[in-house]
Amino acid sequence: AETKYVMGYLPRPVVDTRPLLITVCCTGVPLWVGPDADTARALEGQYFWQPVGYPAAPFPMGKSIAAAHGECHVQFNRADRGFEHRKRIEQYGVVLAGYSQGAVVISELWENDIKPAGGSLHWAKDRVLKAVAWGNPNREQGKVWPDYGGSPMASYSSQGVSSNGMRDTPDWWRNYAHQGDLYACAEPGDTQQDKNAIWQIVRDLNVFTGPDSLLAQVIELCELPIPRIIAAFKALIDAGMFFAKQTGPHVNYGIQPAIAYLRS
């Protein structure tokens, strides 16, 4: 066959060496909508795009996130003809992209399933090339990159609203976060703790358990000074405005820096 290729009798088969690009969309939209999908479309010449279908349910998110985890496992290990994803990952690598609830999915996938030695996807750890996330509730403090979208970048002192977020974020992981994004930008202090409590309700309807649960917060109010009570009240008001208006800082992210990064 090689002789025939060289002599021109047969066309040489084209080998697709593109890494896999897995995207997970945000709450309430189909898998082809959002900055993750727009970024993937711009890069289809360089990556094999595999969006993840899941409920993307708004409240509570826990079951929806669990469903996305399960589908990610399916895609990582997929071996049907034309979609031999595990083989592609093993040979050429994989890139992760997620927005909002989708960012939670890829963050937890990395922290719980890929990074740990006993993780179900640990075989892919050294094959994860890059990751990009927008509006990530699991963002580690100080891990933030500018996206040049419609709102200023979050401060380096801030973190995502989750109290169980990423740790030791790899250098190849880029989180894009805005000031005023309730999910992705919680500043240190009392309000951060209150926003953690609100996030637990959104994430798992967790009102009664954990040190930052809403019940624990209410009990603490009986013993706290007025400024602390005001902080808790402010956090609740912020959350109410966020859900009422679908706050701009969470929905006006830019994609050009992510595209440039994944192309580099």
Disulfide bonds with the S-S distance in Angstrom:
none
